[in-house]
């Protein structure tokens, strides 16, 4: 169902009726209801009390809202990591970064590597609520990135930003790491919105 939302088979604003979806996917209604609640948590679906579920409109305003939150959360999350990062952490980040620098053509693989890179910095944080918000928004951003793949220029910039983040972490420079993480998130936002606009004019 997530894939059908991402690729547009289930269109933004469509009502999602459990019986229709049950026939579509060849399963009973219980797994459909569970999937709808999961997709609601991920941000792909809106559940309206007493009316049902519908595909969320993933427009430019929604993307801006997501990234506004990310640029608040990620600098907050990275602070603790920079203060505690070990040589082993940096080595693990570098190994993932080397794979990213091979510039995989598959957007899904690139997103997986990028998420793994950032997860090293964030996933040990004590604030599970902040991590849950970041993960939920990440699902939407990755879904949109598959619909609107990043530009070649953005891939190059991402590599440079990752290296700058690693350098700040190696120096235990909290303020610099926070600034680069915020810049990194804003650059991803601009690229995604640009790709969305380009697709609208085709």
TORBA-69969 format. One record per residue: y negated, x negated, z of N, C-alpha, C in turn; residue in one letter; residue number from 1; chain. Coordinates in pm, whole numbers, plus 50000, padded with zeros to 5 digits. Each point is the difference from the previous one (the first is absolute). Layout:
BEGIN
> nv nu nw cav cau caw cv cu cw res n chain
> Y X Z Y X Z Y X Z A NUM A;
...
This chain:
BEGIN
> nv nu nw cav cau caw cv cu cw res n chain
> 50120 49917 50000 49880 50083 50000 49874 49912 50000 X 1 A;
> 50005 49894 50079 49887 49907 50003 49975 49942 49862 X 2 A;
> 50108 49960 49934 49986 49943 49866 49940 50102 49903 X 3 A;
> 50040 50126 50012 49948 50103 49911 49852 50027 50026 X 4 A;
> 49956 49983 50125 49858 50013 50030 49924 49882 49941 X 5 A;
> 50053 49880 50018 49934 49879 49952 49985 50001 49848 X 6 A;
> 50109 50042 49931 49994 49995 49853 49941 50127 49937 X 7 A;
> 49961 50095 50086 49931 50118 49949 50089 50115 49961 X 8 A;
> 50132 49988 50020 50089 50112 49971 49966 50119 50091 X 9 A;
> 49971 49970 50126 49946 50100 50091 49851 49972 50010 X 10 A;
> 49920 50090 49949 49857 49972 49980 49919 50029 50127 X 11 A;
> 49886 49929 50009 49910 50019 50113 49957 50146 50008 X 12 A;
> 50009 50056 50120 49965 50140 50022 50115 50097 49985 X 13 A;
> 50114 49953 49944 50115 50089 49982 50054 50045 50137 X 14 A;
> 50035 50130 50008 50070 50048 50119 50146 49958 49991 X 15 A;
> 50055 49956 50111 50137 49950 50004 50086 50100 50075 X 16 A;
> 50073 50083 49925 50082 50104 50059 50141 49945 50025 X 17 A;
> 50047 50019 50121 50128 49938 50039 50115 50044 49911 X 18 A;
> 50004 50128 49964 50113 50048 49919 49994 49941 49859 X 19 A;
> 49881 49991 49944 49986 49938 49868 50039 49852 50005 X 20 A;
> 49957 49932 50104 50032 49857 50013 50149 49980 50026 X 21 A;
> 50060 50093 50074 50144 49993 50026 50078 50006 49870 X 22 A;
> 49960 50089 49910 50067 50009 49869 49969 49874 49917 X 23 A;
> 49879 49954 50005 49959 49884 49920 50081 49876 50035 X 24 A;
> 50021 49979 50130 50065 49876 50043 50147 50018 50038 X 25 A;
> 50048 50123 49993 50142 50024 50023 50044 49978 50143 X 26 A;
> 49913 50035 50095 50035 49988 50142 49960 50129 50070 X 27 A;
> 50043 50013 50127 49963 50119 50076 49854 49992 50044 X 28 A;
> 49953 50108 50059 49858 50005 50037 49966 49912 50121 X 29 A;
> 50099 49974 50087 49970 49919 50120 49953 49858 49964 X 30 A;
> 50071 49927 49912 49949 49868 49961 49865 50007 49931 X 31 A;
> 49974 50109 49928 49871 50017 49935 49890 50011 50104 X 32 A;
> 50023 50080 50103 49900 50015 50106 49975 49867 50070 X 33 A;
> 50106 49926 50027 49985 49870 50064 49921 49904 49911 X 34 A;
> 50028 50003 49870 49928 49913 49906 49853 50036 49994 X 35 A;
> 49969 50130 50003 49861 50043 49995 49924 49953 50123 X 36 A;
> 50063 50007 50115 49935 49952 50123 49980 49848 49995 X 37 A;
> 50098 49929 49946 49983 49856 49986 49888 49966 49903 X 38 A;
> 49996 50069 49888 49894 49976 49901 49863 50041 50052 X 39 A;
> 49999 50100 50089 49875 50036 50065 49952 49886 50089 X 40 A;
> 50094 49941 50074 49966 49886 50085 49952 49880 49921 X 41 A;
> 50053 49984 49879 49961 49887 49915 49868 50027 49927 X 42 A;
> 49958 50127 49996 49872 50031 49936 50010 50056 49860 X 43 A;
> 50122 50022 49950 50016 50051 49864 49994 50152 49992 X 44 A;
> 50027 50065 50112 50012 50145 50004 49915 50054 50115 X 45 A;
> 49940 50117 49978 49926 50070 50105 50077 50126 50036 X 46 A;
> 50030 50017 50128 50069 50121 50046 49897 50091 50064 X 47 A;
> 49992 50123 49947 49902 50098 50046 50075 50111 50074 X 48 A;
> 49963 50019 50124 50072 50096 50084 50001 50139 49936 X 49 A;
> 50118 50061 50002 50024 50135 49949 49982 50013 49848 X 50 A;
> 49979 49886 49933 49985 50006 49853 50098 49909 49928 X 51 A;
> 50035 49889 50060 50096 49910 49936 49943 49861 49978 X 52 A;
> 50059 49929 49906 49961 49862 49973 49951 49987 49857 X 53 A;
> 49908 49907 49980 49954 49974 49865 49972 49852 49984 X 54 A;
> 50004 49953 49876 49974 49859 49970 49854 49971 50028 X 55 A;
> 49975 49895 50078 49864 49962 50034 49928 49947 49875 X 56 A;
> 49873 50029 49991 49918 49943 49894 49962 49857 50038 X 57 A;
> 50056 49904 49929 49976 49859 50029 49884 49951 49914 X 58 A;
> 49880 50046 50035 49883 49968 49920 49922 49883 50057 X 59 A;
> 49888 49969 49937 49921 49884 50041 49948 50014 50143 X 60 A;
> 49961 50119 50039 49948 50021 50135 50109 49972 50104 X 61 A;
> 50122 50044 49970 50112 49976 50092 50029 49851 50011 X 62 A;
> 49996 49931 49887 50024 49855 50001 49894 49928 50084 X 63 A;
> 49875 50041 49983 49893 49938 50079 50021 50022 50150 X 64 A;
> 50042 50121 50036 50025 50029 50141 50110 49911 50055 X 65 A;
> 50107 49984 49924 50111 49915 50043 49952 49857 50023 X 66 A;
> 49926 49946 49905 49959 49861 50013 49892 49981 50106 X 67 A;
> 49920 50101 50025 49906 49991 50113 50076 49978 50130 X 68 A;
> 50110 50073 50016 50081 49986 50120 50072 49865 50002 X 69 A;
> 50053 49958 49887 50070 49871 49993 49908 49884 50035 X 70 A;
> 49875 50007 49956 49909 49888 50027 49955 49998 50146 X 71 A;
> 50028 50107 50073 49979 49998 50145 50125 49950 50072 X 72 A;
> 50115 50047 49956 50125 49971 50071 50046 49856 49978 X 73 A;
> 49998 49952 49876 50063 49870 49971 49928 49882 50067 X 74 A;
> 49866 49994 49999 49937 49891 50077 50033 50005 50149 X 75 A;
> 50013 50123 50053 50040 50016 50140 50142 49947 50022 X 76 A;
> 50091 50034 49910 50139 49956 50014 50014 49849 49985 X 77 A;
> 49924 49941 49909 50019 49858 49971 49952 49910 50114 X 78 A;
> 49906 50051 50081 49947 49918 50109 50111 49945 50090 X 79 A;
> 50088 50088 50045 50106 49958 50090 50092 49899 49933 X 80 A;
> 50029 50023 49873 50089 49908 49928 49940 49861 49990 X 81 A;
> 49873 49991 49964 49935 49869 49985 50004 49924 50132 X 82 A;
> 49984 50071 50109 50001 49935 50131 50138 49948 50037 X 83 A;
> 50105 50060 49944 50137 49968 50042 50086 49939 49889 X 84 A;
> 49948 49988 49880 50081 49957 49885 50062 49863 50021 X 85 A;
> 50125 49987 49958 50073 49874 50012 50017 49935 49863 X 86 A;
> 50046 49876 50000 50030 49932 49874 50108 50076 49923 X 87 A;
> 50094 50059 50073 50108 50075 49936 49943 50125 49929 X 88 A;
> 49902 50065 50063 49936 50115 49936 49934 49959 49869 X 89 A;
> 49926 49890 50004 49931 49953 49879 50098 49958 49893 X 90 A;
> 50112 49942 50040 50101 49961 49903 50059 50124 49932 X 91 A;
> 50026 50103 50080 50055 50124 49944 49900 50064 49903 X 92 A;
> 49872 49999 50036 49897 50054 49910 49992 49918 49872 X 93 A;
> 50010 49869 50014 49991 49913 49882 50117 50023 49905 X 94 A;
> 50118 50023 50053 50117 50025 49915 49982 50128 49918 X 95 A;
> 49947 50103 50065 49973 50124 49927 49889 49979 49899 X 96 A;
> 49897 49926 50041 49887 49975 49911 50044 49927 49874 X 97 A;
> 50092 49907 50012 50048 49928 49882 50067 50095 49901 X 98 A;
> 50070 50101 50053 50061 50100 49911 49892 50085 49932 X 99 A;
> 49895 50033 50076 49889 50076 49941 49934 49920 49890 X 100 A;
> 49986 49871 50020 49932 49915 49903 50080 49980 49872 X 101 A;
> 50126 50039 50003 50077 50001 49876 49962 50121 49913 X 102 A;
> 49912 50086 50055 49942 50115 49930 50107 50092 49939 X 103 A;
> 50080 50060 50088 50102 50093 49947 49934 50113 49922 X 104 A;
> 50058 50032 49885 49943 50104 49914 50021 50140 50058 X 105 A;
> 50108 50016 50076 50033 50130 50055 49905 50033 50115 X 106 A;
> 49924 50108 49988 49903 50037 50104 50069 50032 50132 X 107 A;
> 50117 50061 49994 50073 50033 50123 50036 49873 50076 X 108 A;
> 50046 49897 49929 50035 49873 50064 49876 49931 50056 X 109 A;
> 49892 50004 49926 49875 49941 50049 49956 50070 50128 X 110 A;
> 50006 50132 50002 49961 50075 50119 50092 49968 50118 X 111 A;
> 50130 49984 49973 50094 49969 50107 49966 49865 50063 X 112 A;
> 49971 49900 49915 49966 49868 50050 49868 50001 50076 X 113 A;
> 49903 50072 49946 49870 50009 50067 50013 50065 50137 X 114 A;
> 50081 50106 50007 50020 50067 50129 50072 49907 50097 X 115 A;
> 50096 49923 49952 50072 49906 50086 49905 49893 50054 X 116 A;
> 49909 49953 49915 49902 49899 50040 49914 50054 50116 X 117 A;
> 49948 50120 49983 49913 50058 50103 50078 50043 50124 X 118 A;
> 50124 50039 49981 50080 50044 50114 50022 49888 50101 X 119 A;
> 50009 49878 49953 50014 49887 50092 49880 49995 50095 X 120 A;
> 49882 50032 49949 49880 49994 50081 49988 50118 50097 X 121 A;
> 50050 50116 49959 49967 50121 50074 50114 50060 50083 X 122 A;
> 50123 49983 49957 50108 50082 50054 50036 49972 50146 X 123 A;
> 49957 49887 50055 50029 49973 50141 49890 50052 50092 X 124 A;
> 49898 50063 49944 49889 50048 50081 50048 50111 50094 X 125 A;
> 49940 50004 50119 50040 50099 50101 49955 50141 49968 X 126 A;
> 49897 50016 49914 49944 50132 49973 50080 50070 49891 X 127 A;
> 50101 50073 50043 50088 50065 49904 49931 50114 49925 X 128 A;
> 49899 50061 50060 49928 50107 49930 49922 49944 49882 X 129 A;
> 49934 49888 50022 49926 49936 49890 50096 49956 49890 X 130 A;
> 50115 49947 50038 50099 49957 49900 50052 50120 49921 X 131 A;
> 50020 50113 50068 50050 50120 49931 49899 50050 49897 X 132 A;
> 49872 49997 50035 49896 50042 49906 49999 49906 49879 X 133 A;
> 50005 49870 50027 50000 49903 49891 50120 50020 49908 X 134 A;
> 50118 50024 50059 50120 50019 49920 49990 50127 49915 X 135 A;
> 49950 50107 50061 49988 50127 49928 49905 49987 49882 X 136 A;
> 49887 49937 50022 49906 49980 49890 50055 49903 49896 X 137 A;
> 50077 49902 50047 50059 49905 49907 50093 50066 49901 X 138 A;
> 50073 50103 50044 50090 50072 49909 49920 50063 49886 X 139 A;
> 49886 50058 50033 49917 50063 49897 49943 49896 49906 X 140 A;
> 49948 49891 50055 49940 49895 49917 50104 49940 49906 X 141 A;
> 50120 49975 50051 50105 49944 49914 50041 50100 49892 X 142 A;
> 50003 50128 50036 50032 50101 49900 49896 50005 49890 X 143 A;
> 49874 49996 50038 49892 50000 49901 50001 49873 49916 X 144 A;
> 50036 49887 50062 50004 49874 49926 50107 50003 49890 X 145 A;
> 50105 50076 50023 50102 50013 49896 49950 50086 49886 X 146 A;
> 49915 50097 50032 49940 50083 49896 49888 49926 49928 X 147 A;
> 49927 49920 50077 49887 49923 49946 50018 49853 50038 X 148 A;
> 50084 49925 49929 50031 49861 50038 49874 49913 50008 X 149 A;
> 50007 49900 50089 49885 49911 50019 49975 49921 49873 X 150 A;
> 49875 49964 49980 49961 49923 49882 50042 49854 50015 X 151 A;
> 50016 49927 49889 50032 49856 50009 49897 49923 50084 X 152 A;
> 49873 50036 49986 49896 49931 50077 50018 50026 50149 X 153 A;
> 50041 50122 50035 50021 50031 50142 50119 49924 50055 X 154 A;
> 50103 49979 49920 50115 49921 50046 49957 49859 50036 X 155 A;
> 49917 49940 49916 49953 49864 50027 49915 49997 50127 X 156 A;
> 49909 50098 50013 49914 50006 50118 50082 50021 50127 X 157 A;
> 50105 50082 49992 50086 50025 50115 50064 49872 50049 X 158 A;
> 50045 49918 49907 50061 49872 50035 49900 49912 50075 X 159 A;
> 49878 49994 49949 49897 49918 50063 49966 50053 50139 X 160 A;
> 49994 50131 50015 49968 50060 50130 50111 49974 50100 X 161 A;
> 50124 50011 49957 50113 49970 50090 49993 49856 50049 X 162 A;
> 49971 49908 49910 49990 49859 50039 49888 49978 50102 X 163 A;
> 49888 50071 49978 49887 49988 50094 50037 50057 50137 X 164 A;
> 50074 50109 50002 50047 50058 50126 50088 49901 50074 X 165 A;
> 50094 49939 49928 50091 49904 50061 49925 49879 50055 X 166 A;
> 49899 49956 49929 49921 49885 50047 49927 50035 50130 X 167 A;
> 49942 50118 50006 49931 50042 50122 50097 50013 50117 X 168 A;
> 50120 50051 49973 50101 50012 50105 50043 49862 50050 X 169 A;
> 50020 49908 49906 50041 49863 50038 49898 49934 50090 X 170 A;
> 49873 50035 49980 49893 49944 50081 49970 50086 50124 X 171 A;
> 50076 50107 50018 49980 50095 50110 49855 50048 50006 X 172 A;
> 49945 50025 49881 49862 50048 49987 50003 50152 49987 X 173 A;
> 49988 50067 50113 50014 50145 50003 49894 50069 49915 X 174 A;
> 49875 49963 50020 49891 50068 49930 50012 49984 49849 X 175 A;
> 50034 49881 49955 50014 49979 49855 50117 50080 49945 X 176 A;
> 50111 50001 50071 50116 50076 49955 49966 50148 49989 X 177 A;
> 49927 50051 50097 49963 50141 49997 49912 50032 49879 X 178 A;
> 49905 49913 49972 49910 50023 49887 50076 49996 49868 X 179 A;
> 50095 49909 49987 50075 49989 49875 50092 50121 49983 X 180 A;
> 50062 50043 50108 50088 50118 49995 49920 50123 49957 X 181 A;
> 49879 50015 50055 49916 50113 49960 49961 49990 49852 X 182 A;
> 49962 49881 49957 49965 49977 49859 50120 50030 49910 X 183 A;
> 50117 49958 50042 50125 50021 49926 50025 50149 49979 X 184 A;
> 49982 50078 50106 50023 50144 49992 49897 50068 49910 X 185 A;
> 49876 49961 50011 49895 50060 49917 50020 49966 49852 X 186 A;
> 50046 49880 49972 50025 49962 49861 50114 50082 49942 X 187 A;
> 50103 50025 50081 50111 50085 49954 49951 50142 49973 X 188 A;
> 49911 50049 50086 49942 50134 49980 49923 50007 49869 X 189 A;
> 49914 49903 49975 49920 50002 49876 50088 49995 49877 X 190 A;
> 50104 49918 50005 50089 49989 49884 50074 50130 49974 X 191 A;
> 50051 50063 50107 50074 50124 49984 49910 50110 49944 X 192 A;
> 49880 50013 50053 49908 50104 49951 49963 49973 49855 X 193 A;
> 49978 49874 49966 49969 49966 49861 50114 50040 49907 X 194 A;
> 50124 49972 50040 50116 50036 49917 50015 50151 49988 X 195 A;
> 49972 50072 50109 50005 50146 49995 49897 50055 49902 X 196 A;
> 49880 49945 50003 49894 50045 49908 50037 49969 49856 X 197 A;
> 50057 49882 49978 50040 49964 49864 50105 50095 49946 X 198 A;
> 50094 50039 50085 50106 50091 49958 49945 50139 49965 X 199 A;
> 49897 50042 50073 49940 50130 49975 49931 50007 49864 X 200 A;
> 49954 49886 49950 49925 49996 49874 50087 49967 49880 X 201 A;
> 50129 49990 50021 50088 49971 49886 50035 50128 49928 X 202 A;
